[in-house]
Amino acid sequence: MPQTSHADRTHRLVPSPAGRTHLVEQGEGPLVLLVHGFPESWYSWRRQLPALAAAGYRAAALDVRGYGRSSKPGAVDAYGLRDLVADNVAVVEALGESSAVIVGHDWGATIAATSALLRPDVFRAVGLLSVPYTPPGGPKPSEVFAAMGGPEEFYVSYFQQPGRAEAEIEPDVRGWLGGFYAALSADTMPEPGAPDPHFVTRGGTLRERFPEGRLPHWLTEAELDVYAAEFERSGVTGALNRYRNMDRDWADLADHHGAPVHQPSLFLGGSRDASTTWLADAIEAYPRTLPGLTASHLLDGCGHWLQQERPDETNRHLIDWLRSLDA
């Protein structure tokens, strides 16, 4: 288990079905596994690691397969949810633990919820940030997304076509990331009524609708450099391959269609995050889909990058919830 330390944080490479999984951990105590979304890395939890450590937890933020210093299998179908769950289980085992609380943001929330659903023996509680839990099943995802765009194209459909988003992103990874983060942040997102950055004009690009020339308040130029360096080294295909497996996941999880997650759970959303507002029905369904829900908070005026936009508030809710699990 190769490792390096920086201040109180320790970088590790552990074996996993992906090949290797890179993670950064801090603190001692019950294990809390932190899973990022798109287009991020372990670094999106940089403000949670020290807070959780100070509160008496062993926090481990990983690079999902396809990202950062974790392995990047070449096959598109190597990025299914079952594969990502297996990676998470391997990380828990590699850290010498038998169970963990798992917390995810964006795609990480879906990965975390699926981990809890498939492996309740390992993941004793689940925290979901920004993206509500929706049980597997329903209509085929690609058909749903294709119907959402109208005269335009929904960003998920755009991402699902191999090579297409790469051609937009790769020439200027740093500029694209900065624009994407700004487009979904409360303080820099387009004004109501402006063209929606979640949609692409036919034959156009997402970036056409990103804010230009300004970063959100939570992101410094140096922090953007960190994110950009990770993707400039790794490329973006592994990250995008998560979107390209949604129909496959739908089939792979057919035996879990409609299944609730029973473990104690937390949901945090932003009132200005489309992931929260579009999926309001999923939140309303929590009494059936998340019967173990013990805390749910909507952060007023917050956008999509919850734990970075509002780190102190997120940390407070997260730590209060973690402490309630063992009270």
PEBELKA-V233716 format. One record per residue. N is the residue number from 1. RES is the residue in three letters. PHI is phi in whole degrees, 0 to 359 (none if undefined). PSI is psi in radians with two decimals (999 if undefined). OMEGA is omega as a letter, one per 30 degrees, with the letter a starting at -180 (* if undefined). Layout:
# PEBELKA-V233716
n = {N N}
res = {RES RES}
phi = {PHI PHI}
psi = {PSI PSI}
omega = {OMEGA OMEGA}
This chain:
# PEBELKA-V233716
n = {1 2 3 4 5 6 7 8 9 10 11 12 13 14 15 16 17 18 19 20 21 22 23 24 25 26 27 28 29 30 31 32 33 34 35 36 37 38 39 40 41 42 43 44 45 46 47 48 49 50 51 52 53 54 55 56 57 58 59 60 61 62 63 64 65 66 67 68 69 70 71 72 73 74 75 76 77 78 79 80 81 82 83 84 85 86 87 88 89 90 91 92 93 94 95 96 97 98 99 100 101 102 103 104 105 106 107 108 109 110 111 112 113 114 115 116 117 118 119 120 121 122 123 124 125 126 127 128 129 130 131 132 133 134 135 136 137 138 139 140 141 142 143 144 145 146 147 148 149 150 151 152 153 154 155 156 157 158 159 160 161 162 163 164 165 166 167 168 169 170 171 172 173 174 175 176 177 178 179 180 181 182 183 184 185 186 187 188 189 190 191 192 193 194 195 196 197 198 199 200 201 202 203 204 205 206 207 208 209 210 211 212 213 214 215 216 217 218 219 220 221 222 223 224 225 226 227 228 229 230 231 232 233 234 235 236 237 238 239 240 241 242 243 244 245 246 247 248 249 250 251 252 253 254 255 256 257 258 259 260 261 262 263 264 265 266 267 268 269 270 271 272 273 274 275 276 277 278 279 280 281 282 283 284 285 286 287 288 289 290 291 292 293 294 295 296 297 298 299 300 301 302 303 304 305 306 307 308 309 310 311 312 313 314 315 316 317 318 319 320 321 322 323 324 325 326 327}
res = {MET PRO GLN THR SER HIS ALA ASP ARG THR HIS ARG LEU VAL PRO SER PRO ALA GLY ARG THR HIS LEU VAL GLU GLN GLY GLU GLY PRO LEU VAL LEU LEU VAL HIS GLY PHE PRO GLU SER TRP TYR SER TRP ARG ARG GLN LEU PRO ALA LEU ALA ALA ALA GLY TYR ARG ALA ALA ALA LEU ASP VAL ARG GLY TYR GLY ARG SER SER LYS PRO GLY ALA VAL ASP ALA TYR GLY LEU ARG ASP LEU VAL ALA ASP ASN VAL ALA VAL VAL GLU ALA LEU GLY GLU SER SER ALA VAL ILE VAL GLY HIS ASP TRP GLY ALA THR ILE ALA ALA THR SER ALA LEU LEU ARG PRO ASP VAL PHE ARG ALA VAL GLY LEU LEU SER VAL PRO TYR THR PRO PRO GLY GLY PRO LYS PRO SER GLU VAL PHE ALA ALA MET GLY GLY PRO GLU GLU PHE TYR VAL SER TYR PHE GLN GLN PRO GLY ARG ALA GLU ALA GLU ILE GLU PRO ASP VAL ARG GLY TRP LEU GLY GLY PHE TYR ALA ALA LEU SER ALA ASP THR MET PRO GLU PRO GLY ALA PRO ASP PRO HIS PHE VAL THR ARG GLY GLY THR LEU ARG GLU ARG PHE PRO GLU GLY ARG LEU PRO HIS TRP LEU THR GLU ALA GLU LEU ASP VAL TYR ALA ALA GLU PHE GLU ARG SER GLY VAL THR GLY ALA LEU ASN ARG TYR ARG ASN MET ASP ARG ASP TRP ALA ASP LEU ALA ASP HIS HIS GLY ALA PRO VAL HIS GLN PRO SER LEU PHE LEU GLY GLY SER ARG ASP ALA SER THR THR TRP LEU ALA ASP ALA ILE GLU ALA TYR PRO ARG THR LEU PRO GLY LEU THR ALA SER HIS LEU LEU ASP GLY CYS GLY HIS TRP LEU GLN GLN GLU ARG PRO ASP GLU THR ASN ARG HIS LEU ILE ASP TRP LEU ARG SER LEU ASP ALA}
phi = {none 301 210 225 243 221 55 265 267 239 270 226 245 238 290 207 303 295 128 217 238 268 215 234 234 206 95 228 133 301 282 238 265 250 240 276 244 257 257 230 190 308 297 292 257 300 267 265 305 292 293 294 298 295 273 99 240 264 264 230 256 254 268 300 307 96 242 52 261 281 295 230 306 281 284 302 282 275 243 287 298 298 295 289 297 299 299 297 299 297 296 302 295 295 275 78 248 255 208 203 271 244 230 225 238 60 305 300 293 295 296 295 298 292 299 294 294 276 229 295 289 256 256 276 200 220 248 241 247 79 254 294 284 235 301 303 117 78 295 298 305 298 289 297 293 296 277 280 279 63 288 252 233 292 299 295 300 299 292 285 270 307 88 287 291 303 295 281 276 301 296 209 300 296 295 293 299 301 292 294 299 293 296 247 262 301 274 230 293 303 293 306 94 286 305 282 288 276 236 242 292 301 82 262 229 296 299 304 252 282 299 251 80 212 258 295 299 274 237 273 301 294 292 298 302 297 301 299 299 298 282 294 281 266 77 249 296 302 296 290 296 299 294 277 246 293 293 295 299 304 284 296 256 303 284 243 303 81 285 279 259 266 296 306 221 230 231 234 227 254 292 252 259 300 299 276 287 295 254 302 296 295 293 296 275 305 305 266 269 231 297 267 300 245 205 214 221 253 276 294 76 258 271 278 270 312 286 260 294 229 297 295 295 300 299 297 296 295 290 302 294 301 294 292 295 250 289}
psi = {1.47 2.46 2.64 2.65 2.55 2.00 -2.19 -0.01 2.50 2.19 2.34 2.61 2.11 2.63 2.50 2.94 -0.45 -0.43 -1.21 2.61 2.23 2.40 2.81 2.23 2.74 2.38 3.01 2.57 -2.79 2.44 2.29 2.01 2.20 2.16 2.13 3.05 -2.73 2.43 1.62 -2.66 -3.03 -0.49 -0.36 -0.23 0.28 -0.47 -0.12 -0.59 -0.93 -0.59 -0.77 -0.69 -0.76 -0.46 -0.01 0.46 2.70 1.78 2.29 2.00 2.14 2.83 2.02 2.59 2.43 -0.20 2.67 -2.21 0.10 2.85 2.69 1.42 2.58 -0.50 2.37 -0.70 0.14 0.09 0.50 2.81 -0.67 -0.63 -0.73 -0.61 -0.76 -0.67 -0.77 -0.73 -0.74 -0.65 -0.79 -0.81 -0.72 -0.48 0.10 0.36 2.77 -0.28 2.87 2.77 2.36 2.34 2.29 2.67 2.42 -2.25 -0.57 -0.52 -0.74 -0.72 -0.73 -0.80 -0.72 -0.61 -0.77 -0.65 -0.80 -0.51 1.14 -0.31 -0.39 -0.74 1.83 -0.27 2.76 2.31 2.31 2.16 2.20 -0.80 2.01 2.77 2.24 2.13 2.66 2.69 -2.79 -2.89 2.80 2.23 -0.78 -0.57 -0.65 -0.85 -0.63 -0.53 -0.20 -0.43 -0.45 -2.25 -0.23 -2.97 2.25 2.51 -0.54 -0.77 -0.69 -0.78 -0.44 -0.23 1.93 2.31 -0.34 -0.91 -0.58 -0.71 -0.50 -0.71 -0.79 -0.61 -0.43 1.29 -0.80 -0.80 -0.69 -0.79 -0.80 -0.71 -0.68 -0.78 -0.73 -0.63 -0.45 0.19 2.48 -0.63 -0.16 -0.05 2.72 2.60 2.70 2.35 -0.30 2.80 2.35 2.15 -0.03 -0.06 2.63 2.35 2.61 2.10 0.02 -2.82 2.78 -0.69 -0.39 -0.43 0.12 2.56 2.51 2.39 0.21 2.51 2.67 2.80 -0.44 -0.08 2.02 2.88 -0.69 -0.67 -0.68 -0.63 -0.71 -0.88 -0.82 -0.72 -0.67 -0.80 -0.51 -0.56 -0.73 -0.34 3.03 -0.05 -0.78 -0.72 -0.76 -0.42 -0.33 -0.75 -0.50 0.08 0.17 -0.70 -0.67 -0.72 -0.74 -0.72 -0.73 -0.51 0.38 -0.57 -0.04 0.21 2.21 0.06 2.34 2.81 2.13 -0.34 2.79 2.38 2.79 2.47 2.30 2.25 2.87 2.39 -0.35 0.35 2.15 -0.53 -0.56 -0.78 -0.70 -0.52 0.56 -0.62 -0.60 -0.66 -0.72 -0.44 -0.01 -0.62 -0.50 -0.69 -0.48 1.17 -0.30 0.17 2.17 -0.22 2.36 2.24 2.36 2.05 1.97 2.29 0.24 2.50 -2.55 -0.55 1.07 -0.99 -0.19 -0.66 -0.74 1.13 -0.74 -0.78 -0.77 -0.80 -0.72 -0.83 -0.72 -0.80 -0.70 -0.76 -0.79 -0.74 -0.58 -0.42 -0.58 0.18 999}
omega = {l l l a l a a a l l l l a l l l l a l l l l l a a l l a l a l a a a a l a f a l l a l l a a l a a a l l l a l l l a l l a l l l a a l a l a a l a a l a l a l a l l a l l l a l l l l a a l l a l l a l a a a l l l l l l l l a l l l a a a l l a a a l a l a l l a a l l a l l a a l a a l l a l a a a a l l a l a a l l a a a a l a l l a l a a a a a a l a l a l a l a a a l a a a a l a l a l l a a l a a l a a a l l a l a l l a l l l l a a a l l a l l l a l a a l a l l a a a a l l a a l l a l a l l l l l a a a a l a l a l l a a l a l l l l l a l a l l l a l a l l l l l a a l l a l a l a a l l a l a a l a l a a a a l l a a a l l a a l a a l l l l l a a a *}
